[in-house]
Amino acid sequence: MNKSTKKPSLIRGVIILAFSFPFLFAGPAFYFWIGAPALRQGDWGWTAFIVICMFVGAGLIIRGIVAILDSFFHD
């Protein structure tokens, strides 16, 4: 039995994962450098923006994993 994958879906999933990692790695760094000092001064705008970016990164990871799994377990 020959197992096959849907290559476009696999490539799309890998690309989505590649775009998600900067959001996840830069998010905590920017929170430490920009968000936390701004929050101490009462400016919560940067903190909210950085937290939203981290959630976007997490959502992209979920979409990438779903696309990769779809390429492996298709009908």
Predicted model as a PDB file, atoms N, CA, C, CB and O in Angstrom, pLDDT in the B-factor column:
MODEL        1                                                                  
ATOM      1  N   MET A   1       0.846  -1.172   0.000  1.00 56.00           N  
ATOM      2  CA  MET A   1       0.000   0.000   0.000  1.00 56.00           C  
ATOM      3  C   MET A   1       0.894   1.239   0.000  1.00 56.00           C  
ATOM      4  CB  MET A   1      -0.964  -0.004   1.221  1.00 56.00           C  
ATOM      5  O   MET A   1       1.793   1.372   0.831  1.00 56.00           O  
ATOM      6  N   ASN A   2       0.637   2.126  -0.929  1.00 62.00           N  
ATOM      7  CA  ASN A   2       1.443   3.326  -1.086  1.00 62.00           C  
ATOM      8  C   ASN A   2       0.754   4.501  -0.405  1.00 62.00           C  
ATOM      9  CB  ASN A   2       1.690   3.630  -2.578  1.00 62.00           C  
ATOM     10  O   ASN A   2      -0.356   4.881  -0.779  1.00 62.00           O  
ATOM     11  N   LYS A   3       1.409   5.066   0.586  1.00 69.00           N  
ATOM     12  CA  LYS A   3       0.854   6.235   1.271  1.00 69.00           C  
ATOM     13  C   LYS A   3       1.230   7.476   0.484  1.00 69.00           C  
ATOM     14  CB  LYS A   3       1.366   6.334   2.745  1.00 69.00           C  
ATOM     15  O   LYS A   3       2.361   7.595   0.014  1.00 69.00           O  
ATOM     16  N   SER A   4       0.301   8.390   0.338  1.00 72.00           N  
ATOM     17  CA  SER A   4       0.590   9.620  -0.388  1.00 72.00           C  
ATOM     18  C   SER A   4       0.130  10.819   0.437  1.00 72.00           C  
ATOM     19  CB  SER A   4      -0.095   9.614  -1.779  1.00 72.00           C  
ATOM     20  O   SER A   4      -0.692  10.697   1.345  1.00 72.00           O  
ATOM     21  N   THR A   5       0.670  11.946   0.100  1.00 74.00           N  
ATOM     22  CA  THR A   5       0.283  13.184   0.762  1.00 74.00           C  
ATOM     23  C   THR A   5      -0.198  14.171  -0.281  1.00 74.00           C  
ATOM     24  CB  THR A   5       1.456  13.775   1.579  1.00 74.00           C  
ATOM     25  O   THR A   5       0.140  14.070  -1.461  1.00 74.00           O  
ATOM     26  N   LYS A   6      -0.987  15.120   0.170  1.00 83.00           N  
ATOM     27  CA  LYS A   6      -1.365  16.240  -0.683  1.00 83.00           C  
ATOM     28  C   LYS A   6      -0.274  17.286  -0.522  1.00 83.00           C  
ATOM     29  CB  LYS A   6      -2.794  16.818  -0.314  1.00 83.00           C  
ATOM     30  O   LYS A   6      -0.262  18.031   0.458  1.00 83.00           O  
ATOM     31  N   LYS A   7       0.639  17.341  -1.481  1.00 88.00           N  
ATOM     32  CA  LYS A   7       1.804  18.217  -1.354  1.00 88.00           C  
ATOM     33  C   LYS A   7       1.456  19.696  -1.250  1.00 88.00           C  
ATOM     34  CB  LYS A   7       2.711  18.012  -2.521  1.00 88.00           C  
ATOM     35  O   LYS A   7       2.107  20.392  -0.470  1.00 88.00           O  
ATOM     36  N   PRO A   8       0.473  20.228  -1.982  1.00 89.00           N  
ATOM     37  CA  PRO A   8       0.170  21.660  -1.804  1.00 89.00           C  
ATOM     38  C   PRO A   8      -0.288  21.992  -0.380  1.00 89.00           C  
ATOM     39  CB  PRO A   8      -0.907  22.089  -2.795  1.00 89.00           C  
ATOM     40  O   PRO A   8       0.061  23.040   0.163  1.00 89.00           O  
ATOM     41  N   SER A   9      -1.059  21.103   0.207  1.00 89.00           N  
ATOM     42  CA  SER A   9      -1.511  21.334   1.572  1.00 89.00           C  
ATOM     43  C   SER A   9      -0.360  21.228   2.561  1.00 89.00           C  
ATOM     44  CB  SER A   9      -2.609  20.346   1.939  1.00 89.00           C  
ATOM     45  O   SER A   9      -0.306  21.974   3.539  1.00 89.00           O  
ATOM     46  N   LEU A  10       0.555  20.308   2.310  1.00 92.00           N  
ATOM     47  CA  LEU A  10       1.725  20.161   3.174  1.00 92.00           C  
ATOM     48  C   LEU A  10       2.615  21.398   3.104  1.00 92.00           C  
ATOM     49  CB  LEU A  10       2.526  18.912   2.782  1.00 92.00           C  
ATOM     50  O   LEU A  10       3.068  21.902   4.132  1.00 92.00           O  
ATOM     51  N   ILE A  11       2.861  21.878   1.906  1.00 94.00           N  
ATOM     52  CA  ILE A  11       3.697  23.063   1.734  1.00 94.00           C  
ATOM     53  C   ILE A  11       3.024  24.289   2.347  1.00 94.00           C  
ATOM     54  CB  ILE A  11       3.990  23.305   0.242  1.00 94.00           C  
ATOM     55  O   ILE A  11       3.688  25.109   2.982  1.00 94.00           O  
ATOM     56  N   ARG A  12       1.722  24.416   2.162  1.00 95.00           N  
ATOM     57  CA  ARG A  12       0.994  25.544   2.751  1.00 95.00           C  
ATOM     58  C   ARG A  12       1.089  25.508   4.266  1.00 95.00           C  
ATOM     59  CB  ARG A  12      -0.479  25.530   2.314  1.00 95.00           C  
ATOM     60  O   ARG A  12       1.265  26.551   4.897  1.00 95.00           O  
ATOM     61  N   GLY A  13       0.976  24.319   4.864  1.00 95.00           N  
ATOM     62  CA  GLY A  13       1.085  24.192   6.313  1.00 95.00           C  
ATOM     63  C   GLY A  13       2.457  24.561   6.833  1.00 95.00           C  
ATOM     64  O   GLY A  13       2.578  25.206   7.874  1.00 95.00           O  
ATOM     65  N   VAL A  14       3.497  24.154   6.109  1.00 95.00           N  
ATOM     66  CA  VAL A  14       4.862  24.491   6.521  1.00 95.00           C  
ATOM     67  C   VAL A  14       5.101  25.996   6.399  1.00 95.00           C  
ATOM     68  CB  VAL A  14       5.893  23.716   5.671  1.00 95.00           C  
ATOM     69  O   VAL A  14       5.762  26.585   7.254  1.00 95.00           O  
ATOM     70  N   ILE A  15       4.574  26.618   5.356  1.00 96.00           N  
ATOM     71  CA  ILE A  15       4.732  28.065   5.186  1.00 96.00           C  
ATOM     72  C   ILE A  15       3.995  28.812   6.289  1.00 96.00           C  
ATOM     73  CB  ILE A  15       4.216  28.512   3.803  1.00 96.00           C  
ATOM     74  O   ILE A  15       4.511  29.793   6.824  1.00 96.00           O  
ATOM     75  N   ILE A  16       2.803  28.364   6.632  1.00 96.00           N  
ATOM     76  CA  ILE A  16       2.055  29.006   7.717  1.00 96.00           C  
ATOM     77  C   ILE A  16       2.812  28.880   9.032  1.00 96.00           C  
ATOM     78  CB  ILE A  16       0.650  28.387   7.851  1.00 96.00           C  
ATOM     79  O   ILE A  16       2.875  29.838   9.803  1.00 96.00           O  
ATOM     80  N   LEU A  17       3.387  27.709   9.296  1.00 95.00           N  
ATOM     81  CA  LEU A  17       4.189  27.542  10.512  1.00 95.00           C  
ATOM     82  C   LEU A  17       5.410  28.455  10.495  1.00 95.00           C  
ATOM     83  CB  LEU A  17       4.630  26.081  10.667  1.00 95.00           C  
ATOM     84  O   LEU A  17       5.780  29.016  11.527  1.00 95.00           O  
ATOM     85  N   ALA A  18       6.030  28.606   9.343  1.00 95.00           N  
ATOM     86  CA  ALA A  18       7.207  29.475   9.252  1.00 95.00           C  
ATOM     87  C   ALA A  18       6.842  30.926   9.552  1.00 95.00           C  
ATOM     88  CB  ALA A  18       7.844  29.370   7.858  1.00 95.00           C  
ATOM     89  O   ALA A  18       7.631  31.641  10.170  1.00 95.00           O  
ATOM     90  N   PHE A  19       5.668  31.372   9.129  1.00 95.00           N  
ATOM     91  CA  PHE A  19       5.244  32.743   9.418  1.00 95.00           C  
ATOM     92  C   PHE A  19       4.791  32.929  10.859  1.00 95.00           C  
ATOM     93  CB  PHE A  19       4.128  33.142   8.488  1.00 95.00           C  
ATOM     94  O   PHE A  19       4.764  34.057  11.352  1.00 95.00           O  
ATOM     95  N   SER A  20       4.439  31.855  11.537  1.00 94.00           N  
ATOM     96  CA  SER A  20       3.946  31.993  12.912  1.00 94.00           C  
ATOM     97  C   SER A  20       5.067  32.142  13.935  1.00 94.00           C  
ATOM     98  CB  SER A  20       3.097  30.798  13.273  1.00 94.00           C  
ATOM     99  O   SER A  20       4.865  32.765  14.977  1.00 94.00           O  
ATOM    100  N   PHE A  21       6.243  31.583  13.658  1.00 91.00           N  
ATOM    101  CA  PHE A  21       7.313  31.603  14.654  1.00 91.00           C  
ATOM    102  C   PHE A  21       7.809  33.000  14.998  1.00 91.00           C  
ATOM    103  CB  PHE A  21       8.460  30.785  14.168  1.00 91.00           C  
ATOM    104  O   PHE A  21       8.088  33.247  16.172  1.00 91.00           O  
ATOM    105  N   PRO A  22       7.937  33.930  14.058  1.00 90.00           N  
ATOM    106  CA  PRO A  22       8.345  35.284  14.485  1.00 90.00           C  
ATOM    107  C   PRO A  22       7.370  35.921  15.472  1.00 90.00           C  
ATOM    108  CB  PRO A  22       8.483  36.185  13.273  1.00 90.00           C  
ATOM    109  O   PRO A  22       7.788  36.639  16.381  1.00 90.00           O  
ATOM    110  N   PHE A  23       6.079  35.665  15.299  1.00 88.00           N  
ATOM    111  CA  PHE A  23       5.104  36.213  16.238  1.00 88.00           C  
ATOM    112  C   PHE A  23       5.306  35.649  17.638  1.00 88.00           C  
ATOM    113  CB  PHE A  23       3.684  35.923  15.758  1.00 88.00           C  
ATOM    114  O   PHE A  23       5.215  36.379  18.625  1.00 88.00           O  
ATOM    115  N   LEU A  24       5.578  34.366  17.725  1.00 85.00           N  
ATOM    116  CA  LEU A  24       5.707  33.740  19.035  1.00 85.00           C  
ATOM    117  C   LEU A  24       7.026  34.060  19.722  1.00 85.00           C  
ATOM    118  CB  LEU A  24       5.561  32.257  18.902  1.00 85.00           C  
ATOM    119  O   LEU A  24       7.068  34.203  20.944  1.00 85.00           O  
ATOM    120  N   PHE A  25       8.099  34.173  18.955  1.00 88.00           N  
ATOM    121  CA  PHE A  25       9.384  34.460  19.580  1.00 88.00           C  
ATOM    122  C   PHE A  25       9.582  35.950  19.835  1.00 88.00           C  
ATOM    123  CB  PHE A  25      10.506  33.937  18.716  1.00 88.00           C  
ATOM    124  O   PHE A  25      10.180  36.326  20.843  1.00 88.00           O  
ATOM    125  N   ALA A  26       9.099  36.789  18.952  1.00 90.00           N  
ATOM    126  CA  ALA A  26       9.266  38.228  19.135  1.00 90.00           C  
ATOM    127  C   ALA A  26       8.261  38.783  20.138  1.00 90.00           C  
ATOM    128  CB  ALA A  26       9.121  38.950  17.799  1.00 90.00           C  
ATOM    129  O   ALA A  26       8.530  39.802  20.775  1.00 90.00           O  
ATOM    130  N   GLY A  27       7.127  38.141  20.289  1.00 88.00           N  
ATOM    131  CA  GLY A  27       6.096  38.632  21.205  1.00 88.00           C  
ATOM    132  C   GLY A  27       6.579  38.789  22.639  1.00 88.00           C  
ATOM    133  O   GLY A  27       6.478  39.885  23.189  1.00 88.00           O  
ATOM    134  N   PRO A  28       7.100  37.738  23.267  1.00 89.00           N  
ATOM    135  CA  PRO A  28       7.599  37.901  24.635  1.00 89.00           C  
ATOM    136  C   PRO A  28       8.768  38.875  24.741  1.00 89.00           C  
ATOM    137  CB  PRO A  28       8.017  36.565  25.182  1.00 89.00           C  
ATOM    138  O   PRO A  28       8.891  39.591  25.735  1.00 89.00           O  
ATOM    139  N   ALA A  29       9.624  38.905  23.724  1.00 92.00           N  
ATOM    140  CA  ALA A  29      10.758  39.840  23.767  1.00 92.00           C  
ATOM    141  C   ALA A  29      10.265  41.286  23.713  1.00 92.00           C  
ATOM    142  CB  ALA A  29      11.734  39.566  22.596  1.00 92.00           C  
ATOM    143  O   ALA A  29      10.728  42.135  24.474  1.00 92.00           O  
ATOM    144  N   PHE A  30       9.335  41.556  22.818  1.00 91.00           N  
ATOM    145  CA  PHE A  30       8.798  42.918  22.742  1.00 91.00           C  
ATOM    146  C   PHE A  30       7.980  43.279  23.972  1.00 91.00           C  
ATOM    147  CB  PHE A  30       7.943  43.076  21.497  1.00 91.00           C  
ATOM    148  O   PHE A  30       7.951  44.439  24.383  1.00 91.00           O  
ATOM    149  N   TYR A  31       7.317  42.291  24.561  1.00 90.00           N  
ATOM    150  CA  TYR A  31       6.592  42.577  25.795  1.00 90.00           C  
ATOM    151  C   TYR A  31       7.572  42.982  26.898  1.00 90.00           C  
ATOM    152  CB  TYR A  31       5.758  41.351  26.234  1.00 90.00           C  
ATOM    153  O   TYR A  31       7.305  43.913  27.658  1.00 90.00           O  
ATOM    154  N   PHE A  32       8.691  42.290  26.983  1.00 92.00           N  
ATOM    155  CA  PHE A  32       9.679  42.601  28.013  1.00 92.00           C  
ATOM    156  C   PHE A  32      10.314  43.966  27.773  1.00 92.00           C  
ATOM    157  CB  PHE A  32      10.759  41.519  28.057  1.00 92.00           C  
ATOM    158  O   PHE A  32      10.520  44.728  28.717  1.00 92.00           O  
ATOM    159  N   TRP A  33      10.629  44.284  26.500  1.00 93.00           N  
ATOM    160  CA  TRP A  33      11.327  45.521  26.186  1.00 93.00           C  
ATOM    161  C   TRP A  33      10.403  46.725  26.060  1.00 93.00           C  
ATOM    162  CB  TRP A  33      12.094  45.352  24.920  1.00 93.00           C  
ATOM    163  O   TRP A  33      10.773  47.824  26.473  1.00 93.00           O  
ATOM    164  N   ILE A  34       9.215  46.546  25.502  1.00 92.00           N  
ATOM    165  CA  ILE A  34       8.329  47.678  25.219  1.00 92.00           C  
ATOM    166  C   ILE A  34       7.058  47.631  26.056  1.00 92.00           C  
ATOM    167  CB  ILE A  34       7.970  47.705  23.742  1.00 92.00           C  
ATOM    168  O   ILE A  34       6.671  48.634  26.655  1.00 92.00           O  
ATOM    169  N   GLY A  35       6.403  46.467  26.100  1.00 89.00           N  
ATOM    170  CA  GLY A  35       5.077  46.368  26.714  1.00 89.00           C  
ATOM    171  C   GLY A  35       5.067  46.570  28.208  1.00 89.00           C  
ATOM    172  O   GLY A  35       4.252  47.341  28.715  1.00 89.00           O  
ATOM    173  N   ALA A  36       5.948  45.901  28.933  1.00 90.00           N  
ATOM    174  CA  ALA A  36       5.943  46.009  30.391  1.00 90.00           C  
ATOM    175  C   ALA A  36       6.313  47.404  30.869  1.00 90.00           C  
ATOM    176  CB  ALA A  36       6.894  45.000  30.990  1.00 90.00           C  
ATOM    177  O   ALA A  36       5.636  47.920  31.757  1.00 90.00           O  
ATOM    178  N   PRO A  37       7.364  48.058  30.325  1.00 91.00           N  
ATOM    179  CA  PRO A  37       7.628  49.435  30.761  1.00 91.00           C  
ATOM    180  C   PRO A  37       6.498  50.398  30.412  1.00 91.00           C  
ATOM    181  CB  PRO A  37       8.914  49.929  30.142  1.00 91.00           C  
ATOM    182  O   PRO A  37       6.198  51.303  31.190  1.00 91.00           O  
ATOM    183  N   ALA A  38       5.874  50.214  29.261  1.00 91.00           N  
ATOM    184  CA  ALA A  38       4.751  51.081  28.890  1.00 91.00           C  
ATOM    185  C   ALA A  38       3.563  50.835  29.808  1.00 91.00           C  
ATOM    186  CB  ALA A  38       4.346  50.848  27.424  1.00 91.00           C  
ATOM    187  O   ALA A  38       2.849  51.773  30.161  1.00 91.00           O  
ATOM    188  N   LEU A  39       3.346  49.592  30.195  1.00 89.00           N  
ATOM    189  CA  LEU A  39       2.240  49.268  31.088  1.00 89.00           C  
ATOM    190  C   LEU A  39       2.456  49.883  32.465  1.00 89.00           C  
ATOM    191  CB  LEU A  39       2.074  47.751  31.206  1.00 89.00           C  
ATOM    192  O   LEU A  39       1.495  50.319  33.098  1.00 89.00           O  
ATOM    193  N   ARG A  40       3.696  49.928  32.941  1.00 92.00           N  
ATOM    194  CA  ARG A  40       3.994  50.567  34.226  1.00 92.00           C  
ATOM    195  C   ARG A  40       3.713  52.063  34.193  1.00 92.00           C  
ATOM    196  CB  ARG A  40       5.446  50.326  34.609  1.00 92.00           C  
ATOM    197  O   ARG A  40       3.396  52.664  35.219  1.00 92.00           O  
ATOM    198  N   GLN A  41       3.830  52.663  33.005  1.00 93.00           N  
ATOM    199  CA  GLN A  41       3.546  54.088  32.868  1.00 93.00           C  
ATOM    200  C   GLN A  41       2.077  54.363  32.578  1.00 93.00           C  
ATOM    201  CB  GLN A  41       4.397  54.679  31.771  1.00 93.00           C  
ATOM    202  O   GLN A  41       1.675  55.518  32.437  1.00 93.00           O  
ATOM    203  N   GLY A  42       1.284  53.316  32.491  1.00 91.00           N  
ATOM    204  CA  GLY A  42      -0.156  53.473  32.269  1.00 91.00           C  
ATOM    205  C   GLY A  42      -0.578  53.381  30.820  1.00 91.00           C  
ATOM    206  O   GLY A  42      -1.765  53.524  30.526  1.00 91.00           O  
ATOM    207  N   ASP A  43       0.333  53.150  29.915  1.00 90.00           N  
ATOM    208  CA  ASP A  43       0.007  53.021  28.494  1.00 90.00           C  
ATOM    209  C   ASP A  43      -0.159  51.546  28.164  1.00 90.00           C  
ATOM    210  CB  ASP A  43       1.108  53.671  27.599  1.00 90.00           C  
ATOM    211  O   ASP A  43       0.830  50.820  28.065  1.00 90.00           O  
ATOM    212  N   TRP A  44      -1.377  51.102  27.994  1.00 90.00           N  
ATOM    213  CA  TRP A  44      -1.636  49.684  27.764  1.00 90.00           C  
ATOM    214  C   TRP A  44      -1.763  49.347  26.279  1.00 90.00           C  
ATOM    215  CB  TRP A  44      -2.897  49.267  28.491  1.00 90.00           C  
ATOM    216  O   TRP A  44      -1.988  48.185  25.941  1.00 90.00           O  
ATOM    217  N   GLY A  45      -1.628  50.311  25.398  1.00 92.00           N  
ATOM    218  CA  GLY A  45      -1.792  50.080  23.962  1.00 92.00           C  
ATOM    219  C   GLY A  45      -0.758  49.126  23.393  1.00 92.00           C  
ATOM    220  O   GLY A  45      -1.097  48.204  22.651  1.00 92.00           O  
ATOM    221  N   TRP A  46       0.522  49.351  23.745  1.00 90.00           N  
ATOM    222  CA  TRP A  46       1.571  48.461  23.262  1.00 90.00           C  
ATOM    223  C   TRP A  46       1.401  47.050  23.802  1.00 90.00           C  
ATOM    224  CB  TRP A  46       2.936  49.001  23.647  1.00 90.00           C  
ATOM    225  O   TRP A  46       1.603  46.068  23.088  1.00 90.00           O  
ATOM    226  N   THR A  47       1.029  46.967  25.066  1.00 91.00           N  
ATOM    227  CA  THR A  47       0.847  45.646  25.671  1.00 91.00           C  
ATOM    228  C   THR A  47      -0.275  44.879  24.976  1.00 91.00           C  
ATOM    229  CB  THR A  47       0.543  45.780  27.173  1.00 91.00           C  
ATOM    230  O   THR A  47      -0.135  43.689  24.691  1.00 91.00           O  
ATOM    231  N   ALA A  48      -1.380  45.556  24.704  1.00 92.00           N  
ATOM    232  CA  ALA A  48      -2.493  44.905  24.016  1.00 92.00           C  
ATOM    233  C   ALA A  48      -2.090  44.465  22.611  1.00 92.00           C  
ATOM    234  CB  ALA A  48      -3.700  45.846  23.946  1.00 92.00           C  
ATOM    235  O   ALA A  48      -2.442  43.369  22.177  1.00 92.00           O  
ATOM    236  N   PHE A  49      -1.356  45.313  21.904  1.00 92.00           N  
ATOM    237  CA  PHE A  49      -0.910  44.967  20.552  1.00 92.00           C  
ATOM    238  C   PHE A  49       0.008  43.744  20.563  1.00 92.00           C  
ATOM    239  CB  PHE A  49      -0.187  46.159  19.910  1.00 92.00           C  
ATOM    240  O   PHE A  49      -0.112  42.864  19.711  1.00 92.00           O  
ATOM    241  N   ILE A  50       0.916  43.696  21.523  1.00 92.00           N  
ATOM    242  CA  ILE A  50       1.859  42.581  21.601  1.00 92.00           C  
ATOM    243  C   ILE A  50       1.145  41.281  21.969  1.00 92.00           C  
ATOM    244  CB  ILE A  50       2.959  42.885  22.625  1.00 92.00           C  
ATOM    245  O   ILE A  50       1.459  40.226  21.418  1.00 92.00           O  
ATOM    246  N   VAL A  51       0.198  41.349  22.884  1.00 92.00           N  
ATOM    247  CA  VAL A  51      -0.554  40.149  23.268  1.00 92.00           C  
ATOM    248  C   VAL A  51      -1.392  39.654  22.091  1.00 92.00           C  
ATOM    249  CB  VAL A  51      -1.463  40.438  24.491  1.00 92.00           C  
ATOM    250  O   VAL A  51      -1.496  38.446  21.874  1.00 92.00           O  
ATOM    251  N   ILE A  52      -1.983  40.559  21.340  1.00 93.00           N  
ATOM    252  CA  ILE A  52      -2.751  40.164  20.154  1.00 93.00           C  
ATOM    253  C   ILE A  52      -1.836  39.492  19.130  1.00 93.00           C  
ATOM    254  CB  ILE A  52      -3.453  41.394  19.522  1.00 93.00           C  
ATOM    255  O   ILE A  52      -2.226  38.509  18.501  1.00 93.00           O  
ATOM    256  N   CYS A  53      -0.623  40.018  18.963  1.00 92.00           N  
ATOM    257  CA  CYS A  53       0.341  39.386  18.040  1.00 92.00           C  
ATOM    258  C   CYS A  53       0.687  37.970  18.482  1.00 92.00           C  
ATOM    259  CB  CYS A  53       1.626  40.227  17.945  1.00 92.00           C  
ATOM    260  O   CYS A  53       0.830  37.078  17.646  1.00 92.00           O  
ATOM    261  N   MET A  54       0.821  37.758  19.789  1.00 93.00           N  
ATOM    262  CA  MET A  54       1.119  36.406  20.269  1.00 93.00           C  
ATOM    263  C   MET A  54      -0.060  35.471  20.020  1.00 93.00           C  
ATOM    264  CB  MET A  54       1.469  36.430  21.766  1.00 93.00           C  
ATOM    265  O   MET A  54       0.147  34.308  19.674  1.00 93.00           O  
ATOM    266  N   PHE A  55      -1.294  35.952  20.189  1.00 94.00           N  
ATOM    267  CA  PHE A  55      -2.456  35.128  19.891  1.00 94.00           C  
ATOM    268  C   PHE A  55      -2.561  34.827  18.399  1.00 94.00           C  
ATOM    269  CB  PHE A  55      -3.723  35.815  20.376  1.00 94.00           C  
ATOM    270  O   PHE A  55      -2.960  33.728  18.014  1.00 94.00           O  
ATOM    271  N   VAL A  56      -2.206  35.795  17.562  1.00 94.00           N  
ATOM    272  CA  VAL A  56      -2.191  35.553  16.112  1.00 94.00           C  
ATOM    273  C   VAL A  56      -1.173  34.456  15.781  1.00 94.00           C  
ATOM    274  CB  VAL A  56      -1.851  36.866  15.335  1.00 94.00           C  
ATOM    275  O   VAL A  56      -1.442  33.581  14.957  1.00 94.00           O  
ATOM    276  N   GLY A  57      -0.015  34.509  16.422  1.00 94.00           N  
ATOM    277  CA  GLY A  57       0.993  33.470  16.213  1.00 94.00           C  
ATOM    278  C   GLY A  57       0.485  32.101  16.631  1.00 94.00           C  
ATOM    279  O   GLY A  57       0.717  31.114  15.932  1.00 94.00           O  
ATOM    280  N   ALA A  58      -0.203  32.031  17.761  1.00 95.00           N  
ATOM    281  CA  ALA A  58      -0.755  30.748  18.214  1.00 95.00           C  
ATOM    282  C   ALA A  58      -1.827  30.252  17.237  1.00 95.00           C  
ATOM    283  CB  ALA A  58      -1.351  30.885  19.642  1.00 95.00           C  
ATOM    284  O   ALA A  58      -1.892  29.058  16.943  1.00 95.00           O  
ATOM    285  N   GLY A  59      -2.654  31.151  16.743  1.00 96.00           N  
ATOM    286  CA  GLY A  59      -3.667  30.760  15.758  1.00 96.00           C  
ATOM    287  C   GLY A  59      -3.047  30.273  14.460  1.00 96.00           C  
ATOM    288  O   GLY A  59      -3.537  29.322  13.852  1.00 96.00           O  
ATOM    289  N   LEU A  60      -1.968  30.924  14.034  1.00 96.00           N  
ATOM    290  CA  LEU A  60      -1.286  30.465  12.821  1.00 96.00           C  
ATOM    291  C   LEU A  60      -0.665  29.095  13.015  1.00 96.00           C  
ATOM    292  CB  LEU A  60      -0.215  31.461  12.405  1.00 96.00           C  
ATOM    293  O   LEU A  60      -0.655  28.283  12.089  1.00 96.00           O  
ATOM    294  N   ILE A  61      -0.150  28.828  14.197  1.00 96.00           N  
ATOM    295  CA  ILE A  61       0.404  27.490  14.460  1.00 96.00           C  
ATOM    296  C   ILE A  61      -0.697  26.440  14.364  1.00 96.00           C  
ATOM    297  CB  ILE A  61       1.077  27.436  15.858  1.00 96.00           C  
ATOM    298  O   ILE A  61      -0.488  25.376  13.781  1.00 96.00           O  
ATOM    299  N   ILE A  62      -1.840  26.723  14.918  1.00 97.00           N  
ATOM    300  CA  ILE A  62      -2.951  25.764  14.844  1.00 97.00           C  
ATOM    301  C   ILE A  62      -3.358  25.537  13.398  1.00 97.00           C  
ATOM    302  CB  ILE A  62      -4.161  26.262  15.664  1.00 97.00           C  
ATOM    303  O   ILE A  62      -3.574  24.397  12.986  1.00 97.00           O  
ATOM    304  N   ARG A  63      -3.466  26.622  12.617  1.00 97.00           N  
ATOM    305  CA  ARG A  63      -3.842  26.467  11.204  1.00 97.00           C  
ATOM    306  C   ARG A  63      -2.784  25.693  10.426  1.00 97.00           C  
ATOM    307  CB  ARG A  63      -4.060  27.840  10.556  1.00 97.00           C  
ATOM    308  O   ARG A  63      -3.125  24.889   9.558  1.00 97.00           O  
ATOM    309  N   GLY A  64      -1.519  25.918  10.720  1.00 96.00           N  
ATOM    310  CA  GLY A  64      -0.447  25.200  10.039  1.00 96.00           C  
ATOM    311  C   GLY A  64      -0.462  23.720  10.361  1.00 96.00           C  
ATOM    312  O   GLY A  64      -0.299  22.885   9.471  1.00 96.00           O  
ATOM    313  N   ILE A  65      -0.658  23.391  11.632  1.00 96.00           N  
ATOM    314  CA  ILE A  65      -0.713  21.980  12.022  1.00 96.00           C  
ATOM    315  C   ILE A  65      -1.918  21.297  11.402  1.00 96.00           C  
ATOM    316  CB  ILE A  65      -0.757  21.841  13.549  1.00 96.00           C  
ATOM    317  O   ILE A  65      -1.825  20.147  10.974  1.00 96.00           O  
ATOM    318  N   VAL A  66      -3.051  21.990  11.348  1.00 96.00           N  
ATOM    319  CA  VAL A  66      -4.242  21.409  10.718  1.00 96.00           C  
ATOM    320  C   VAL A  66      -3.995  21.156   9.237  1.00 96.00           C  
ATOM    321  CB  VAL A  66      -5.461  22.336  10.901  1.00 96.00           C  
ATOM    322  O   VAL A  66      -4.409  20.123   8.709  1.00 96.00           O  
ATOM    323  N   ALA A  67      -3.327  22.084   8.563  1.00 95.00           N  
ATOM    324  CA  ALA A  67      -3.044  21.894   7.130  1.00 95.00           C  
ATOM    325  C   ALA A  67      -2.090  20.719   6.914  1.00 95.00           C  
ATOM    326  CB  ALA A  67      -2.443  23.182   6.521  1.00 95.00           C  
ATOM    327  O   ALA A  67      -2.267  19.938   5.979  1.00 95.00           O  
ATOM    328  N   ILE A  68      -1.083  20.593   7.774  1.00 94.00           N  
ATOM    329  CA  ILE A  68      -0.133  19.476   7.639  1.00 94.00           C  
ATOM    330  C   ILE A  68      -0.835  18.147   7.906  1.00 94.00           C  
ATOM    331  CB  ILE A  68       1.064  19.653   8.610  1.00 94.00           C  
ATOM    332  O   ILE A  68      -0.657  17.189   7.154  1.00 94.00           O  
ATOM    333  N   LEU A  69      -1.623  18.086   8.962  1.00 93.00           N  
ATOM    334  CA  LEU A  69      -2.343  16.852   9.250  1.00 93.00           C  
ATOM    335  C   LEU A  69      -3.349  16.514   8.156  1.00 93.00           C  
ATOM    336  CB  LEU A  69      -3.053  16.961  10.588  1.00 93.00           C  
ATOM    337  O   LEU A  69      -3.568  15.342   7.850  1.00 93.00           O  
ATOM    338  N   ASP A  70      -3.959  17.537   7.566  1.00 92.00           N  
ATOM    339  CA  ASP A  70      -4.892  17.300   6.455  1.00 92.00           C  
ATOM    340  C   ASP A  70      -4.164  16.695   5.260  1.00 92.00           C  
ATOM    341  CB  ASP A  70      -5.591  18.613   6.041  1.00 92.00           C  
ATOM    342  O   ASP A  70      -4.723  15.867   4.541  1.00 92.00           O  
ATOM    343  N   SER A  71      -2.922  17.108   5.050  1.00 91.00           N  
ATOM    344  CA  SER A  71      -2.178  16.551   3.907  1.00 91.00           C  
ATOM    345  C   SER A  71      -1.833  15.081   4.128  1.00 91.00           C  
ATOM    346  CB  SER A  71      -0.892  17.354   3.665  1.00 91.00           C  
ATOM    347  O   SER A  71      -1.746  14.319   3.165  1.00 91.00           O  
ATOM    348  N   PHE A  72      -1.636  14.675   5.371  1.00 89.00           N  
ATOM    349  CA  PHE A  72      -1.304  13.284   5.656  1.00 89.00           C  
ATOM    350  C   PHE A  72      -2.536  12.388   5.720  1.00 89.00           C  
ATOM    351  CB  PHE A  72      -0.547  13.195   6.957  1.00 89.00           C  
ATOM    352  O   PHE A  72      -2.502  11.255   5.240  1.00 89.00           O  
ATOM    353  N   PHE A  73      -3.606  12.876   6.298  1.00 87.00           N  
ATOM    354  CA  PHE A  73      -4.798  12.050   6.520  1.00 87.00           C  
ATOM    355  C   PHE A  73      -5.960  12.496   5.659  1.00 87.00           C  
ATOM    356  CB  PHE A  73      -5.203  12.088   7.981  1.00 87.00           C  
ATOM    357  O   PHE A  73      -7.033  12.810   6.174  1.00 87.00           O  
ATOM    358  N   HIS A  74      -5.757  12.527   4.364  1.00 77.00           N  
ATOM    359  CA  HIS A  74      -6.828  12.902   3.449  1.00 77.00           C  
ATOM    360  C   HIS A  74      -7.485  11.640   2.902  1.00 77.00           C  
ATOM    361  CB  HIS A  74      -6.289  13.788   2.295  1.00 77.00           C  
ATOM    362  O   HIS A  74      -6.939  10.540   2.983  1.00 77.00           O  
ATOM    363  N   ASP A  75      -8.655  11.835   2.351  1.00 65.00           N  
ATOM    364  CA  ASP A  75      -9.395  10.690   1.771  1.00 65.00           C  
ATOM    365  C   ASP A  75      -8.991  10.430   0.351  1.00 65.00           C  
ATOM    366  CB  ASP A  75     -10.894  10.929   1.828  1.00 65.00           C  
ATOM    367  O   ASP A  75      -9.512   9.511  -0.281  1.00 65.00           O  
TER     368      ASP A  75                                                      
ENDMDL                                                                          
END                                                                             
